[in-house]
Amino acid sequence: MGLGIVQDQPVVATERFDLRPLRRSDIGLLDLYAGDERVARMTRSIPHPLPPGASEAFVARSLRADRVDSVWAMDATKIGGDELLGTIALTPMDHGQAEIGYWVAPPAWNTGLASEAVMAMIEANPLGSCTLFASVFQDNPASARVLVHCGFDYIGDAEAFSVSRQATVPTWTYLRKLG
């Protein structure tokens, strides 16, 4: 896997796709895929229906130098695929910890894309984290399998608010030590 720097955020290369910073040209595919209720329901922060301008605002926030989250697009153009098949993000926490989150476009479900993206982030460790956390809604066992496949350990149940569901939803929480 190769690493290159773009806007102080590394580009992480895998065989099938590159994880690269978002760009304005992603807005159309973000509208399409993040606007899909099946995707939004499995995230905490994507509303459904997706309001006009939401993707533009998301891209603008992700490009700010003072951003909180670092967001990467799963870009499969090097193998003739879509410019955006999902996103993966790292949110720094205290004490060298970070939270990882991701979603994958429905056409790429069950292709191993999420596992490959999570493993690439673990190997690249762009924030220099010592521990990664993740949580998934309990009605999303596919995402839980991704985390277990990538070496995360289940550490307990919790709950999180889902904007698209307008409800608090039970979650499973996972941890992976790095280094």
PAPATOR-917547 format. One line per 4 residues: number of its first residue (from 1); their letters; for each residue x, z, y of N, C-alpha, C. Coordinates in nm, 3 decimals. Example, Ala and Ser with C-alpha at 12.3 -4.5 7.8 and 13.67 -1.06 7.14 Angstrom:
// residues 2
1) as) 1.319/0.780/-0.569/1.230/0.780/-0.450/1.320/0.780/-0.330; 1.285/0.708/-0.225/1.367/0.714/-0.106/1.290/0.787/0.003 .
//
This chain:
// residues 179
1) mglg) 0.084/0.000/-0.118/0.000/0.000/0.000/0.088/0.000/0.123; 0.053/-0.086/0.218/0.133/-0.095/0.339/0.067/-0.025/0.454; 0.148/0.016/0.550/0.099/0.084/0.669/0.148/0.010/0.792; 0.061/-0.016/0.888/0.101/-0.072/1.016/0.023/0.001/1.124 .
5) ivqd) 0.077/0.011/1.243/0.010/0.089/1.349/-0.069/-0.005/1.440; -0.194/0.032/1.466/-0.280/-0.037/1.561/-0.348/0.071/1.643; -0.333/0.066/1.775/-0.396/0.165/1.864/-0.372/0.307/1.817; -0.251/0.343/1.784/-0.209/0.475/1.737/-0.281/0.519/1.610 .
9) qpvv) -0.349/0.428/1.545/-0.420/0.457/1.420/-0.367/0.358/1.317; -0.315/0.406/1.203/-0.255/0.315/1.107/-0.356/0.222/1.041; -0.309/0.103/1.007/-0.384/0.012/0.923/-0.332/0.037/0.781; -0.422/0.064/0.689/-0.385/0.094/0.551/-0.428/-0.024/0.465 .
13) ater) -0.332/-0.087/0.399/-0.360/-0.205/0.318/-0.374/-0.169/0.171; -0.477/-0.223/0.107/-0.492/-0.213/-0.038/-0.494/-0.357/-0.090; -0.502/-0.373/-0.220/-0.507/-0.509/-0.276/-0.630/-0.587/-0.232; -0.745/-0.519/-0.227/-0.871/-0.589/-0.200/-0.916/-0.589/-0.055 .
17) fdlr) -0.867/-0.495/0.023/-0.913/-0.483/0.161/-0.813/-0.406/0.244; -0.834/-0.411/0.375/-0.755/-0.332/0.469/-0.848/-0.229/0.532; -0.795/-0.111/0.553/-0.864/-0.011/0.634/-0.801/-0.023/0.772; -0.882/-0.063/0.869/-0.830/-0.088/1.003/-0.924/-0.025/1.106 .
21) plrr) -0.871/0.001/1.226/-0.958/0.056/1.330/-1.076/-0.038/1.356; -1.186/0.021/1.396/-1.302/-0.060/1.433/-1.269/-0.147/1.553; -1.343/-0.255/1.569/-1.330/-0.342/1.686/-1.469/-0.393/1.723; -1.479/-0.445/1.843/-1.610/-0.489/1.894/-1.675/-0.593/1.802 .
25) sdig) -1.595/-0.674/1.736/-1.653/-0.777/1.648/-1.724/-0.717/1.526; -1.709/-0.586/1.503/-1.777/-0.520/1.390/-1.922/-0.484/1.421; -1.961/-0.494/1.546/-2.093/-0.445/1.587/-2.207/-0.509/1.508; -2.204/-0.639/1.487/-2.311/-0.707/1.414/-2.327/-0.655/1.272 .
29) lldl) -2.216/-0.642/1.199/-2.223/-0.591/1.061/-2.255/-0.442/1.059; -2.210/-0.367/1.159/-2.251/-0.226/1.168/-2.402/-0.217/1.185; -2.458/-0.300/1.274/-2.604/-0.301/1.291/-2.675/-0.332/1.159; -2.623/-0.433/1.088/-2.685/-0.474/0.962/-2.678/-0.364/0.856 .
33) yagd) -2.557/-0.315/0.829/-2.539/-0.221/0.718/-2.576/-0.077/0.753; -2.533/-0.028/0.868/-2.569/0.108/0.907/-2.718/0.117/0.938; -2.777/0.003/0.974/-2.920/-0.001/1.000/-3.006/-0.002/0.873; -2.941/-0.014/0.757/-3.011/-0.012/0.629/-3.049/0.132/0.596 .
37) erva) -3.175/0.157/0.574/-3.221/0.295/0.549/-3.150/0.359/0.430; -3.115/0.280/0.328/-3.046/0.336/0.211/-2.909/0.391/0.249; -2.844/0.331/0.345/-2.714/0.380/0.393/-2.735/0.501/0.482; -2.822/0.489/0.583/-2.845/0.597/0.679/-2.886/0.727/0.611 .
41) rmtr) -2.972/0.719/0.509/-3.022/0.839/0.442/-2.912/0.920/0.372; -2.801/0.856/0.340/-2.694/0.927/0.270/-2.585/0.978/0.364; -2.610/0.966/0.497/-2.515/1.016/0.595/-2.580/1.127/0.677; -2.496/1.205/0.742/-2.548/1.308/0.831/-2.585/1.250/0.967 .
45) siph) -2.511/1.148/1.013/-2.519/1.112/1.155/-2.583/0.977/1.188; -2.608/0.892/1.091/-2.666/0.761/1.124/-2.818/0.775/1.131; -2.878/0.744/1.247/-3.024/0.751/1.258/-3.090/0.629/1.194; -3.215/0.645/1.155/-3.293/0.532/1.107/-3.433/0.544/1.165 .
49) plpp) -3.483/0.440/1.229/-3.414/0.314/1.253/-3.298/0.332/1.350; -3.201/0.243/1.338/-3.083/0.245/1.424/-3.123/0.201/1.564; -3.105/0.286/1.665/-3.147/0.248/1.800/-3.062/0.135/1.858; -3.119/0.054/1.946/-3.040/-0.050/2.013/-2.919/0.014/2.082 .
53) gase) -2.804/-0.050/2.067/-2.684/0.000/2.133/-2.607/0.105/2.055; -2.662/0.154/1.945/-2.594/0.261/1.869/-2.460/0.215/1.812; -2.455/0.095/1.759/-2.330/0.045/1.702/-2.226/0.023/1.811; -2.269/-0.031/1.925/-2.176/-0.051/2.037/-2.117/0.082/2.081 .
57) afva) -2.201/0.185/2.092/-2.156/0.317/2.134/-2.061/0.377/2.031; -2.091/0.358/1.902/-2.006/0.409/1.795/-1.867/0.345/1.801; -1.862/0.213/1.818/-1.734/0.144/1.828/-1.658/0.191/1.952; -1.727/0.202/2.064/-1.661/0.246/2.189/-1.601/0.386/2.171 .
61) rslr) -1.676/0.478/2.109/-1.624/0.614/2.084/-1.503/0.610/1.993; -1.507/0.525/1.891/-1.397/0.519/1.794/-1.269/0.461/1.854; -1.281/0.389/1.964/-1.164/0.328/2.027/-1.106/0.413/2.140; -1.172/0.520/2.175/-1.123/0.606/2.284/-0.996/0.680/2.240 .
65) adrv) -0.903/0.694/2.332/-0.779/0.768/2.302/-0.809/0.915/2.274; -0.915/0.971/2.334/-0.948/1.112/2.314/-1.058/1.133/2.209; -1.071/1.036/2.117/-1.174/1.047/2.013/-1.149/1.170/1.925; -1.254/1.219/1.865/-1.243/1.330/1.771/-1.217/1.276/1.631 .
69) dsvw) -1.299/1.180/1.589/-1.285/1.121/1.456/-1.198/0.997/1.463; -1.122/0.973/1.357/-1.054/0.846/1.340/-1.134/0.768/1.237; -1.183/0.649/1.276/-1.272/0.570/1.192/-1.204/0.438/1.157; -1.212/0.401/1.030/-1.156/0.275/0.982/-1.269/0.190/0.924 .
73) amda) -1.258/0.059/0.945/-1.347/-0.037/0.880/-1.285/-0.076/0.747; -1.368/-0.093/0.645/-1.325/-0.149/0.517/-1.339/-0.300/0.532; -1.227/-0.369/0.555/-1.225/-0.510/0.592/-1.171/-0.592/0.474; -1.257/-0.675/0.414/-1.219/-0.752/0.295/-1.191/-0.899/0.327 .
77) tkig) -1.163/-0.932/0.452/-1.141/-1.073/0.487/-1.020/-1.131/0.414; -0.923/-1.051/0.375/-0.805/-1.107/0.310/-0.834/-1.162/0.172; -0.950/-1.127/0.115/-0.990/-1.187/-0.013/-1.118/-1.269/0.004; -1.148/-1.306/0.129/-1.266/-1.388/0.155/-1.395/-1.309/0.167 .
81) gdel) -1.385/-1.179/0.180/-1.505/-1.095/0.192/-1.542/-1.069/0.336; -1.641/-0.982/0.354/-1.688/-0.946/0.487/-1.581/-0.872/0.567; -1.593/-0.887/0.699/-1.504/-0.818/0.792/-1.530/-0.668/0.791; -1.649/-0.627/0.751/-1.683/-0.485/0.744/-1.775/-0.463/0.625 .
85) lgti) -1.726/-0.384/0.528/-1.806/-0.348/0.410/-1.837/-0.200/0.405; -1.806/-0.131/0.513/-1.829/0.012/0.521/-1.728/0.073/0.615; -1.737/0.205/0.631/-1.640/0.276/0.714/-1.594/0.400/0.639; -1.476/0.448/0.680/-1.424/0.574/0.630/-1.365/0.645/0.750 .
89) altp) -1.386/0.775/0.758/-1.344/0.850/0.877/-1.279/0.980/0.837; -1.188/1.024/0.922/-1.125/1.155/0.909/-1.153/1.233/1.036; -1.198/1.357/1.020/-1.221/1.447/1.132/-1.126/1.565/1.118; -1.032/1.582/1.212/-0.939/1.694/1.201/-1.011/1.827/1.214 .
93) mdhg) -0.958/1.925/1.141/-1.009/2.062/1.147/-0.888/2.153/1.173; -0.910/2.280/1.181/-0.800/2.375/1.202/-0.708/2.382/1.081; -0.586/2.429/1.104/-0.490/2.461/0.998/-0.453/2.344/0.909; -0.438/2.224/0.967/-0.394/2.108/0.890/-0.497/2.055/0.792 .
97) qaei) -0.623/2.084/0.818/-0.729/2.037/0.731/-0.806/1.924/0.801; -0.872/1.842/0.721/-0.956/1.735/0.775/-1.074/1.714/0.683; -1.182/1.661/0.740/-1.299/1.623/0.660/-1.300/1.471/0.649; -1.325/1.422/0.529/-1.333/1.278/0.505/-1.479/1.242/0.481 .
101) gywv) -1.520/1.132/0.537/-1.656/1.082/0.518/-1.652/0.931/0.509; -1.748/0.873/0.441/-1.748/0.728/0.422/-1.888/0.682/0.387; -1.911/0.555/0.411/-2.030/0.487/0.360/-1.990/0.344/0.327; -2.061/0.286/0.232/-2.032/0.150/0.184/-2.159/0.067/0.195 .
105) appa) -2.142/-0.057/0.239/-2.255/-0.150/0.251/-2.317/-0.177/0.113; -2.449/-0.185/0.104/-2.515/-0.208/-0.025/-2.459/-0.324/-0.108; -2.420/-0.438/-0.049/-2.366/-0.545/-0.134/-2.236/-0.505/-0.207; -2.169/-0.400/-0.160/-2.043/-0.356/-0.223/-2.060/-0.231/-0.307 .
109) wntg) -2.184/-0.186/-0.327/-2.206/-0.068/-0.412/-2.164/-0.100/-0.555; -2.115/0.000/-0.624/-2.074/-0.009/-0.765/-1.962/-0.109/-0.789; -1.874/-0.125/-0.689/-1.758/-0.215/-0.704/-1.626/-0.139/-0.702; -1.630/-0.007/-0.686/-1.508/0.072/-0.676/-1.449/0.076/-0.536 .
113) lase) -1.517/0.013/-0.441/-1.467/0.007/-0.303/-1.449/0.146/-0.243; -1.548/0.233/-0.257/-1.539/0.368/-0.199/-1.422/0.445/-0.260; -1.408/0.440/-0.392/-1.297/0.511/-0.457/-1.162/0.458/-0.408; -1.152/0.327/-0.396/-1.027/0.267/-0.351/-0.996/0.307/-0.206 .
117) avma) -1.099/0.312/-0.122/-1.079/0.351/0.018/-1.038/0.498/0.028; -1.105/0.585/-0.047/-1.071/0.728/-0.042/-0.928/0.749/-0.094; -0.892/0.684/-0.204/-0.755/0.698/-0.256/-0.652/0.646/-0.157; -0.682/0.536/-0.090/-0.589/0.482/0.010/-0.570/0.581/0.125 .
121) miea) -0.678/0.645/0.167/-0.666/0.746/0.275/-0.585/0.866/0.228; -0.606/0.908/0.103/-0.530/1.021/0.050/-0.381/0.987/0.048; -0.349/0.869/-0.002/-0.209/0.829/-0.013/-0.145/0.810/0.124; -0.218/0.752/0.220/-0.164/0.729/0.354/-0.157/0.860/0.433 .
125) nplg) -0.256/0.946/0.414/-0.266/1.075/0.484/-0.228/1.061/0.632; -0.300/0.977/0.706/-0.260/0.945/0.844/-0.262/1.063/0.941; -0.336/1.169/0.911/-0.337/1.285/0.999/-0.237/1.392/0.955; -0.168/1.366/0.845/-0.073/1.465/0.794/-0.143/1.592/0.746 .
129) sctl) -0.260/1.577/0.690/-0.340/1.691/0.646/-0.283/1.754/0.519; -0.303/1.885/0.506/-0.265/1.951/0.381/-0.386/1.966/0.289; -0.507/1.958/0.346/-0.630/1.972/0.268/-0.736/1.879/0.324; -0.808/1.812/0.234/-0.924/1.732/0.274/-1.050/1.795/0.217 .
133) fasv) -1.154/1.797/0.296/-1.285/1.842/0.254/-1.380/1.724/0.259; -1.485/1.730/0.180/-1.591/1.631/0.184/-1.719/1.697/0.137; -1.830/1.648/0.188/-1.959/1.694/0.135/-2.048/1.573/0.118; -2.131/1.579/0.016/-2.226/1.471/-0.012/-2.363/1.532/-0.037 .
137) fqdn) -2.465/1.458/-0.002/-2.600/1.505/-0.032/-2.619/1.507/-0.184; -2.690/1.607/-0.231/-2.707/1.622/-0.375/-2.788/1.510/-0.439; -2.859/1.432/-0.360/-2.930/1.317/-0.416/-2.846/1.190/-0.407; -2.714/1.206/-0.391/-2.621/1.094/-0.388/-2.509/1.119/-0.491 .
141) pasa) -2.543/1.121/-0.620/-2.441/1.149/-0.721/-2.330/1.044/-0.728; -2.357/0.921/-0.685/-2.252/0.818/-0.687/-2.137/0.858/-0.596; -2.169/0.913/-0.480/-2.065/0.956/-0.387/-1.989/1.077/-0.441; -2.060/1.164/-0.510/-1.993/1.279/-0.574/-1.895/1.230/-0.681 .
145) rvlv) -1.934/1.128/-0.756/-1.842/1.072/-0.858/-1.717/1.013/-0.795; -1.732/0.950/-0.678/-1.616/0.896/-0.606/-1.516/1.009/-0.578; -1.566/1.119/-0.526/-1.478/1.230/-0.490/-1.408/1.289/-0.613; -1.483/1.311/-0.719/-1.423/1.366/-0.841/-1.319/1.269/-0.896 .
149) hcgf) -1.351/1.140/-0.897/-1.258/1.036/-0.942/-1.128/1.039/-0.860; -1.139/1.074/-0.734/-1.024/1.076/-0.643/-0.954/1.212/-0.639; -0.987/1.299/-0.733/-0.914/1.426/-0.746/-0.967/1.541/-0.663; -1.086/1.529/-0.608/-1.146/1.639/-0.535/-1.208/1.738/-0.633 .
153) dyig) -1.203/1.865/-0.599/-1.265/1.970/-0.679/-1.391/2.018/-0.610; -1.496/2.038/-0.689/-1.621/2.093/-0.638/-1.596/2.239/-0.600; -1.639/2.280/-0.479/-1.619/2.419/-0.439/-1.748/2.492/-0.405; -1.862/2.422/-0.404/-1.987/2.495/-0.381/-2.097/2.410/-0.319 .
157) daea) -2.212/2.473/-0.312/-2.330/2.412/-0.252/-2.341/2.456/-0.107; -2.398/2.371/-0.026/-2.426/2.405/0.114/-2.545/2.320/0.155; -2.561/2.300/0.283/-2.663/2.209/0.332/-2.618/2.154/0.466; -2.669/2.037/0.501/-2.635/1.971/0.626/-2.758/1.897/0.677 .
161) fsvs) -2.764/1.884/0.808/-2.876/1.813/0.870/-2.851/1.663/0.862; -2.952/1.588/0.824/-2.947/1.442/0.821/-3.034/1.389/0.934; -2.972/1.317/1.026/-3.045/1.262/1.140/-3.153/1.165/1.094; -3.120/1.079/0.996/-3.220/0.980/0.953/-3.338/1.044/0.882 .
165) rqat) -3.314/1.152/0.812/-3.422/1.221/0.740/-3.494/1.322/0.827; -3.428/1.359/0.939/-3.480/1.466/1.025/-3.507/1.591/0.943; -3.410/1.625/0.858/-3.426/1.740/0.769/-3.289/1.794/0.728; -3.287/1.919/0.690/-3.168/1.980/0.631/-3.172/1.949/0.482 .
169) vptw) -3.058/1.899/0.431/-3.052/1.848/0.294/-2.943/1.923/0.217; -2.970/1.961/0.091/-2.868/2.028/0.010/-2.747/1.937/-0.014; -2.628/1.997/-0.008/-2.504/1.921/-0.029/-2.419/1.987/-0.135; -2.327/1.908/-0.188/-2.218/1.957/-0.270/-2.092/1.943/-0.186 .
173) tylr) -2.005/2.044/-0.188/-1.883/2.042/-0.108/-1.763/2.030/-0.201; -1.664/1.950/-0.158/-1.545/1.924/-0.238/-1.420/1.944/-0.155; -1.309/1.972/-0.222/-1.181/1.996/-0.158/-1.072/1.925/-0.237; -0.973/1.874/-0.165/-0.855/1.815/-0.230/-0.732/1.860/-0.152 .
177) klg) -0.640/1.927/-0.221/-0.511/1.966/-0.162/-0.421/1.843/-0.164; -0.343/1.824/-0.057/-0.251/1.711/-0.047/-0.108/1.763/-0.044; -0.016/1.674/-0.081/0.126/1.709/-0.073/0.171/1.788/-0.181 .
//
